[in-house]
Amino acid sequence: MIEILSKPSMLSVVVLGASGDLAVKKIFPALFSLYCRRLLPASFHCYGFARTEMSESAFRQLLMSHLTCRYTPGETECHDLMEGFLGHCSYVQGNYDDQASFVRLQRELEKREHKDGTTKRIFYLSVPPFIFLPASKTLHETGLLAEIPGTLQCRLVLEKPFGRDRASSDALTKDIAALCDESQIYRIDHYLGKEVVQNLMALRFSNLIFEPLWNRNNIDNVRISWTEEIGVEGRAGYFDQYGIIRDVMQNHLLQMLALVAMGEPGNLHPESVRDEKVKVLRSIQPVTEEQIVIGQYSAASFRGRQRAGYLEEPGIAADSRTDTYAATVLHVQNRRWDGVPFLVRAGKALGDQKAEIRITFREVPANIFAASPTPPLANELVIRVQPDPALSLSVMTKVPGLRMSLHKTELNLSYASAFNATIPEAYESLLLDVIRGDKSLFIRDDELAASWDIFTPILHALEDGSVKPLPYAYGSNGPEASDALAARYNTRWE
């Protein structure tokens, strides 16, 4: 439930894993941006907690090296804001399973929190997945997750991945549920914080022209792509344990699919929105071997350089079966979407880098222009998430001249040019929602379970060797079988 409360008299944000890349490059800069925009309460303090031995001064220097004044261009004002923000940042060194370390943290919190006011504590677990449970248990055992109605609120923010399959995800959910209430848990998927992804609901439900057409009668197919030009590059240890399906497809891309396919919620209450997403995910059958193409990149020359194959990357075992590419077709089995293929793909070491949704409409029936020299093409709505967030709609128009000739034209809306404003980073939006208590863009436990149901069987098949990744050259468009998969549905990957 979204809070009606005013800002708390004290906000304490504790980032566990504070010396890691995610904390230093994303979380603290996002908090700084909220500070610059005066969206944090006057009384707030940020605590970094990690195993790394570091002085408070060194911690602040580390943070400063990654802060930018996105909303304040003036150099003097920017420096003053940085100094002001860093004055609200402290560092506590400790171990995640050590109660004494968390007791020291608790003392630091209590030094600044008002005994006669309201306090909100946010514990952000920016740590590897195997630390989620030990850290949560120690927070619980030291009383740091205990709430006091009307006085103290505590929130636990978890980063993906939430488990490796349905069973491990359920076990993690059950174990954490024994430590705090589901209402306190915020499972974050940073793609849901991206401005274009958030705009999906506004686009669909606040414009009369789209929703009447948003169904099987008018839409031929939906393609959702996430591609990167780079390989694992420094993330080999993490990536080899999870692969592209767990890292991107089961979360980011399924969430985008759910927002495209969901029915209109009765209102904007977080539970209403999440109820509709769960309905979509539960309507998708588990992926079978016939529905998916899995790949692993091999050595090739790309952009003037020889690139190593996945099995040649430092830290990768020579017999690794980890997926670096996956393309699948999903079917939402309900009245709105029956028969419409949702083609989803994600991959590393490909020829371009982008994340986008392409919605291809059906051709106009009995089109009077069908016999013209330039026959009409189907309309297509493209929602580009990155780079350069934008919306474009292709329409057929007459070419100026003395004969009837048609041409495909794009109506473009570039966020950078259309809005004279700095677009918030995903973590800014999501952290502000955590502070406000708005869970619309966070993953509920049943939503998580439904998403794992879709991919768990194929992940097990990949692990036991019954499905093997196909090789594809670094810098290519992925395995050839992926193009054949799209061609089955009379479409192609862009």
N, C-alpha and C positions, 0 to 999 in steps of 0.2 A: 504494500500500500504506500502511495506517495505521501510523504509527511506534510502536514499543514503547519508544523512547528516553524518558528522563526529560526534564524541561525543559532546554534548552540552557543552557550557562553564560553565553551572551550571545545576545540577540535584537536584531537591527537591522532596523527597519522604515523603508523609504524610500518616501515618497509623492511621486511625480512629478506635477506639476500641483497642488502643495500650496496654492496661493492660490485655487483654483477652488471653486465651490459644493459639489461632491460631496465633496471632501477636507475642507473646513471644516465642512460641515453633517452629514456622514455618517461618513466614515472615521475622523477623529480623535476625534469623540465616541464612536464604537464602541470604539476603542482605550482611551479613558478609562474606559468602562464595564467593560471587561475588567480594567483596572488596579484599579478600585474593588473588583472581586470577587476580586482577587488571583489572576487567571488568567494573568498575565504573569510571566515569570521575574524574579527579583530584579534581575538585570543586564539591562536592556533600554534601548534608546534609539530615539526616533523622529526621523526627518529629513524635513523638508519641502524639496522641491526644485522650483523654478519660475523662470520668466523674470522675474517681478516683482521690482523693486528694493525690498527691505524689510530692516529691521534684525531681529535675533533677538528683541529686545524687542517690536517691532511685530507680529511673527509670533505670539508667545505671546499678546499681547493679542487678536489676531484669533481665535485658537483659543479663548481663555477666553470670549469673547462667545457662543460656541455650545456650551459644555460645560454639561451638567446632571447633577446627582447623582441618577440614577434609582434607585439602590440604597442611597443614604445620605441620609436626609431631614434630618439635623441640619445647621444652617447652618454652625456652626464646623467640624465634621468635613468638611463638603463643601468649604469653602474650603481647608482643609489638604490635602485630596486633590487639588484642582485645582492648588495650588501644587506639590505633590509630582510630579504628572504632568507639568506644564509644565517642571519642572526636568529632565525626560528628553527634552525636545523642542528640536531645533536647526533652523536654516534655512540652506540653501545656495542662493545665486542662481546661475543659469547657463542656458545654452541646451541644448536636447535633442540637438542634432547637433554639439556642441562637446566634443571630447575633454578639453580643459583644464578645463572645468567639471566633468566627471566625475572627473578626477584629483583635484580639490579635494574632491569628495564622498568619494572613496576615502580620502583622508588623514583626513577627519573620522571615517570608519568605523574606520579602523585605530587611531585615538587611544584608542578605548574597547573595542575587541574584544580578548579575551584570546588571547595567542599560544599558551598551553599548554592551552586548553580548547576546547570545541566552540562553534561559532557558527552561527547561522541568520540568513541575510539574506533579507528579503522586499522585493521591488521592486514597488510597486503603481503601475500606469500609469493614473492618474486624469487622462487627457489626451484631447483629441479624437482620433478614429480615425486621422487622417492623420499623427499623431505616433507611433503605435504602433511602426512600423518604424524610423524614424530614432532614436528613443530606445532601442529594443532593440539596434540596431546599435552605438550608442555605448557602451552597457553592456557589450556583448560585446567591442568593440575595446579597452576599458580593462581587461578582465579581471574585471569585477565580477560576471559570471554564471558564472565558472569555479568548479567545486566541487572540494573536496579530501576524498576519502573518509574518513569518520570524524572529520573536523575542521570542515569548512565546507560548509554546505548553502545553496543559493541558489534562490529561487522568484520567478517572474514572474507577477504577477496582471494580467489584462487585463479591462477593462470592455467590455461590448457597445457598439456593434454590431461584430461580427467580419466585416467586409466588407459589400458591398451586394447580392451575389448569389453563386451557387455558384462562379463563376470567380474573382471577387475574393477570396472567402473562402479558396478553395484556394490562391491565390497568396500571401495573407498567412500562411496556415498553413505553406506550404512555406518562405517566407522566414524566418519565426521559427524553424522547425525547424532551419535551418542555423546558428542562433545558440545554441540551447540544446535540451536534450532535452525530449520531450513530458512526461516525468515531472516536470519543473520548472514546467510551465505550468498556471496555474489560471485558466480562463475563467469569469468570475463572472456569474451571473444572480441578482440580489438577490431575485427572487421565490422562488427555491428556499430562501432563508434564512428565509422567513416561517414562523412556528410552525405555522400551519394547513396550509400546503403540506407541511411536513416530517411532519405528522401523518398524511398520506394513507397512507403505507406502514403505519404502526402501526394505523390504522383498518382497513385491508383485511386485513392478514396476521396480526394478533394477536387478531382477533375471529372466532369461528366463524360468527357469524350472517351476515356479509357475503360472504365469498369464494365460498361455494357458489352464491350468487345473482348473482355478478358476471360476467354473460355475456349473450349474445344471447337466451337463452331467457327471461330475466327482466327485462332492461333494455330499455326502449323507445327512449330517446334520452338523450344527454348534451349539456347546454348549458354553455358556458364563456363568461362575459362579463367584460369590463373596460371600464368607462365612467367618463368624467370630465365634470364640469359646465363646466370651464374650457376655453378655447381654447388657443392656443399660448403666450400670455402670457409674453413675454420669451425664448422658446426658438425664435423664428421662424427664425433663421439655421441652427440645427441641424436643426429639425424639417423644414424645407422640403427639405433634402437627402435625408431618409430616409422620412418618412411613417409612418403608423400600423402598416402591415404589418411594416415593418422594425423599428420602434421597440418594438412590443409583441407582435404576433401571432406572428412567426417565432421568438420566444424565450420570453417569459414564458408565453404561452398554450399554445404547443406543449409546453413543459416540463410544465405542469399536465396537459395531455391525456395525455402519456406516462406520468405517474405514475398517472393513473386507469386507463389501458388496459394497462399492462405486466403481464406474467406474474410470478408469484412468483419472486424470485431464490433461488438455492440457499443463499445466506447474505447477510450484510450487508457483505461486502467491497465496497469502492467499484466495482471492475471488474465484479462480478456484477450490481450494481444498474444500472450504466450499460449493460451488455450487453443487459439486458431493455428499457431505454428505446430503444436503437438498433433493436432488433427491431420495436418499434411504429412508429417513424418511417419505417423502410424499408418498412413495410406500407401506407403511405399514398401514393396516387398524386398527382402534381402537380395543383394546383388549375386547373380550366378556367374559362372565362368564364361558363359556365352554372351553376357552383357558387358564384359569389361576387357580392356586391353591394359596390361601392366608392362612397364618398360624400365630399363636401367641404361644410363648413358655410357657410351664408349668413347675412346680417344678419337679426336679429330682436330683438324685445323679450323679455327673460327676467329674471324676478325683479325687475321694476320698473325695469329699465334697458335702454336700447338697446345691443345688442351688435354689434360689427363682424363682418362675414363674413371668412372666411379670406383672400380675395383683397384685402381692405381692411386687413389687419394690416400694421403697419410692417415693411418688409423683405421682403415677399412680392411676387413678380412678378405682374402682372395676368393672365398666361396660365398660371400654375402649375397643374399637374395633380396636385399632391401629395395623397395620400389622407389624410383626417382621420377616416375611418370605413371599416371593412370588416367584412363578415359573410360567413361561408362555411360550407359543410358538408364535412366530411372523413369518409372511410370507411376504417376500419382493416380491411384485407383479410386477416383470418386466421380461424381456426375459432372463436375465442372471440367475435369482434365482427362477423362477417359480417352485413350488413344493418342494423346499428345506426348511425344518423347521429350524428356528433359536430358539433354546431353551435357555431361559435366566432365571437365578435364583439368588436371593440374600437373605441372612438370617443371623440372629444373634442367638447366643446360640446353635450353631451346633457342630458337632463332630470334625471339623478341621477348619483351617484358611488359606484361599488362595484366589487368584483372578487369573483366567486363561481363555483362549480361547482354545477350542478343535475343530478342523476341521477334520471330519471323511470323508474319500474319499470312493467312491463306490468300491465294490469288482471287481476284474478283470473278465471281461466276458469270458465265455468259458475257464476258467483257466485250463491248462493242469495238475496242481497239485491238483485239487479239490478232487480227489479220494485217495490222499496220506494219510498215518496214521496221519499226522499233517496238516490238510487242512489250506490253507493260510487265514490270517485275513486281514481286510481292513487296508490300511495305515492311519495313523493319525498324524496330525501336532498339537503339543501342544505349546501354547505360554503362559508361566507362568509369570504373572505380579508381583506377590508377594506370598510367600517370595522367596528369591533367584531367581531373574529374570533369565529366561532361555528359550531356544527353544529346542524342541525335535521332531524328525520325526521317526515314527516307520516304519520299512521295514521288509519284509520277507527275510531271508537268509538261506543258507544251513548250517546245523550243521556239523562241521568237523567230518569225519568218513567214513565208507565204505558203507553206504547206504544213499539214498536220504531222508533226514529228514529236515523239515523246522522249523525255529524258529523265533519268532518275536523279532527283535533287535531294539534298540533305538539309533539313532544318536543324541548326545546331544551337545548343545552349552550353557554352563553356562557363564553368563556375567562376574561373578567374576573371573573365571579362564581363560577365553578367552582374556580378555582385561586387560592389566596391567595399570589400571587407576582407579581412584575413580569415581564412577558413580554419576553424579549430582542428587541431590534431585529434585523432581518435581517442587517445588516452585522456585528453582534457575533458572531452564530453563524458566519457565513462566514469572518470573519477568524480566529476561533479554530480553525476547521477547517484553514485555511491553515497556521497555526502548528503544528498537530498532524499535518499531512500527510494529512488525510482528504479524498479527492477525490470522495466520493459525490455531493455537491451541486454539482459543477463540470462544465463541458461538455467532453466529449472531442472530438478532432478528427473522428472518423467520425460522431459524433452531430451535430456542427455541419454537416457536409456533407449528412447526410440531411435536416436541417431546411430547409436552403436549397433542396434539390431540390424540396420541396413548393411553394415560393412563387416560385422564380426565373422560370418562364414567365409567370406573371400579372404580375409586376413589370415584365418586359420589355414586355409588352403595354400596360401603363399608361404606360410611358415613351415608347413609339413612337406613342402616340395611338390605337391600335386599341381600347383600353378607356378610357372617360372617366368620371371621378367624377360621380355624381349629386348635385345640390344637396339639402341638407336644412336646415331652419331651426335656428338656434342655440337650444338648449333643448328640442328635439324628441326623438323616440325614434330618429332616424336616417331614412334614405330609406324611403319606403313599400315599395319593392321588397324591403327587408330583412325586413319583416313577412311579405311574400308568400313569401319563401324559407323562413322558419320554418313557415308554414302548409302548405307542401308536405309537411312531415313531421308534420302534425297537432299542432303545438306552437306556442308563441309566446315571444317574449322577455319576461322579467319586468322 
